[in-house]
Amino acid sequence: MKISIVIPAYNEARTIFQTVSGLRSMYPEMEIIVVNDGSSDNTSEEAARAGAYVVNHPYNIGNGAAVKTGIRRASGDIVILMDGDGQHDPNDIKALLEHASSYDLVVGARDGHGQASMARRVANWCFNKLASYVAKFEIQDLTSGFRIFHRKEVLKYLYLFPNTFSYPTTSTLSYIRSGLTIKYVPIQVRKRAGDKSKIRILEDGFRFIIIILRIATICSPLRIFLPLSLIFFMLGGGYYCYTYLAFHRFTTMSMLLFSVSVMIFLMGLISDQIAQMRFDRLENS
C-alpha cells in the first residue's frame, strides 16, 4: 500500500527542513506533502529544498484547512499526519503503522510529560474526560496531531473538519460515532524546536469545548440533551415539593421547568434521528 505523510506548516522555517529530511532519509518510498498555510517566512522553500512536495495556501486559513488540503492531494492509501515543529519523532511511525491494517484510525498518544505546560496538561485532561463521556469510549489523547488514517475512509468526514486546530477532536468523535475502530499508541514527543505553540489556551480551549459539544450534537445528541432534560426535570420537581409543602400549591415556575425539560428531551430525540440519518448517508456514500 502506498503511504503519504502530510505535514501542515505555518511559519516553521526553522524546523521543517530537518523534519522533512529526517523523514526522507528514513522512509524514501513514502510521499511527503507539506501544506504551507500562508507562512510569512520561507517555510515553503525550506520544505521543497528538503525534498517535500509543497502545496501553498495563498493566505493563512488554519491548521485544519491545511490538513484537509493535504489529505485531498495525497495519493497514498494510508495518510500519516504529523506536525512540522519537530515534536513528533519519525521513529514512532513504524509503531503506529503496525496497527494501521487492523484499525481505522491510529493515534500517537502523549503522556502528561508530552504537554508543554501544566495548564495544557490540565486542559487536555478535561477535554479527554469530556470527550470520553460523550463518546462512551476512553479517549487517551483527544488533541494529538500524530495520527494515521485510511484515505478512502477519512475523505467521507472531511466536510466535518473545522479549519482550526480542532480537527483531531472532530475526527476522533466522528469515527467513534460511526463504529470505526481507534487504536492509541504511546509516544514520546520531543521539545518543540520552533517558535512557541500557536495554540492559545483560553481562546482555543473555549473553541475546543464548543467543538466537542457541536460534534456531540452531531454524533451522540442524547449524551448532551438527556442530562440537561433531567436537570430541569429535577429542578421542577424540587421546586414543586418546596411550594407544595410551604404553600400547598403548584406554581407556574414548576410548570415552566417541567415544560423546558420535556422540550429539551424532544429536541434530543429529533437530533438523534437527524444524526442517525447523517451517518447512514455517510455509510452509503
N, C-alpha and C positions, 0 to 999 in steps of 0.2 A: 504494500500500500504506500502511496506517495504521501509524504508528510510536509506540511507547511508550518513555518514558525512566523507568527505575526507579532510585531512589536510596535505598539503605539508610542509615539515620542513627541514631546513638546519641550523645546529648549534643553535637549540632552546632549549637546555637542561635546561636553566633557567626558561622557561615558559611552556614547553609542558606538564609537569606533571599536573600543575594547570589547564591548558586549557582542557586537556582530562578528568581530574577528575570532573571538573565542568560540562562538557557535559554528562559524565556517570551518575552523580547524577540526572541531570535534565531530561535526555532522555535515560533511561536504555534500552528501547526497540530498540533503533537505533544502527545500525552498525557504529563503529568508526574506520576509517582506517587512519593511519599516514604513509605517504611515506617519509622515511628518505633518503634525496637526498645526500648520501655520506658525512654525517656530520663527522667532526673530533672530536666532543665531544661525550657525552653519551646520545644524543637525543633519539636514538633507545631504550636504556634501560629504560629511564625515561617514554617514551610513553607506553612501554609494561607494566611497573610497574603500570601505571595508568589505565590499562585495555584496551588499544587500540590494534587492530590488526595491526602489523607493517610490512611494506614492505620496504626492504632496497635496495637502489641503490648501486652498488659496488664503485661508484665514483660520484662526483658532475656533473650532467648533466644540470640541470636548473629547475626553478620553474614550467615552463610549462610542462616539461617532467614528473615531479613528479605528476602533476595534471592528465596527460594522464594515467599514471600508476594506479593512484588511481581510476579513472573512470572505467578503464578496469577491475580492481579487485573487484569493488563494486558489490554487489548482490542486491542492492535496486532498486526499480523502480524510486525513486527520489534520486538525488545526491546533497548534500549540500557541497559547497566548502567554507572553512574558512582558515584564516591564523593561524599559530601556535605561533605567537608572543604575544598573549593576547590582541590584539587591538579589536577584534570582540567580542561583548557581546553575549553569548549564549541565553540570554533572547530575543534577536531580531529574533531568528529562528522562533518562533511562528508567529510573524508578517509577515515574508516572506512566511511561509508555508500557510497562509490564502489565498494567491493568486496563489499558485502552481497549483491548479486544473483548473484555468481559463487562465493562461498564460504559454507560453512555456519556458520562462526564467524570473526569478525574481532576481533582483539585489538590494543589500543594498547600497543606495546612501548616501555618506557622504556629509555634508555641508562644507563650507570653513574652519570651525574650526577643521574639522577632518583631515586636511592636516598637515604634520609635520612642514612645514616652508612656508614662504611667496613665496619663489621660487617654491616650489612644488605646491602651490595654483595657481600661475600664469601659470605654465606649464600645469597643469591638465585642467585649464580653456581653454587654447589654444587647447589642444587635444580634449576636448569636442566640441568646436566650429568647428574645422576642421572635426571631425568625423560626426557631425550633418549635415554639408554641404554635405559630401559625401553620407550619408545615407538618407538625406531628412527626418530626424526624430530627435526630440530633445533628445539628449543623455545627461543625467544628471551627470553620473559618469562613464567615459569610463574605468577607470583602477581599479575599485573596485574588490577585490578578494572574496567578500562575495556574493555568488550567488547560485541559485538553478536551476538545470537542470532536465529534464526528461531524464533518462539514455538512453532509446531507441533512442531518437532523437539526443542527443549530440554525440553518437557514430559515427554518419554519418559525423561529422565535425572534428573529432579528427585529421585526417590527415592534416588539415589546421593549427592546433595549432602549434606555434613555441615552442621551448624548453625553451625559456626565459620567462621574466615577462610579455610578451605581449599577453598571451592567452586571457585575458579579452577583449582586443581590437578585436582580431580575432573572438571570439565567438559572440560578440555583432554585428559586422558588417555582419557576415555571416548569423546570424539569421534574421536580418532586410532584407537582400537581398533575403532570401528565403520566405519572407512573414510571418515569425513566429512572435508571439507576445511577447512583453517585458514589464515588469512592474518594475518601480523603487519605492522602499520603503525607506523613510528617516530613517537613523540610526545615532546613535552617537557612534563614535569609542573612545576607551579608549587610554590613553597614552601607548605607546609601552614600555613593561616591559623588553624586552631583549636587545640585542646589537642594535646599530644604524641600520637604514634601509639599506638593501643590494642594493637598487636601487640607481644608480648614475645618478644625474640629467642630466649632459651633455651627457655622453655616452649612457645611457639608454633612455634619452629624444630623442636623434637623432634616436635611434633604433625604438622608438615608432612612430616617424614621418614616417620612412621608412616602418614600418609595416602597418600604416594606408594607405599609398599610394599603397603598394603592395596589400593589401586587397581590396582597392578601385578599382584597375585594375582588380581584380578577381570578385568583386561584382557589381560595377557600373562604368565601364571604361569611359563612356561618361562624367561623372562628372569631370574627370581629362582631358581627351583628347579634349573635346569640348571647354573649356575655353582657353586651350593652342592654339588650332587652331584659335580661334577668335583673340587672342592676335597677332599672326603672321600675320593674315589677315589684322588687323587694322594697324600694323606696315608697311606692304607692301602698303596699301592704303595711309597712311600718307606720306610715303616716295615718292610715285608716285606723290601725289599732290605737294609736295615740288619741285621735279625735273621738273615737267611739268610747274609750274609757274616760276621757276628760269631759266630752260634751254630748256623748250619746248620739252622734250623727256622722253621716258620710259626706265629706266635703268635696267641693269642686276640684281642689288640688289633688286629692286622691284619684278622682276620675281622670284628671289630666295625665297623671303619672301612669296609670293603667293604660290609657289610650296610647301614649307615646311608646310604652312597652310593646303593645300589640303592633303598632305601625312599624317599629324597628324590626320586629320579628318577621313581619310580612315582607318588608324590604329585603331582609336577608334571604328569604325563600326565593324571591324573584331574582335576586343577584346570583344565587346559587344555580338557578336554572339557566341564566344567561351565561354564566361561566362554563357550565357543562356543554352548552351548545357551541361556545367558542372553541373549547378544546376538542370537541367532536369534529369540528371543521378542520382543526389542525391535523387530526389523525387521518382525515380523508384527503388531505392535500398532498 
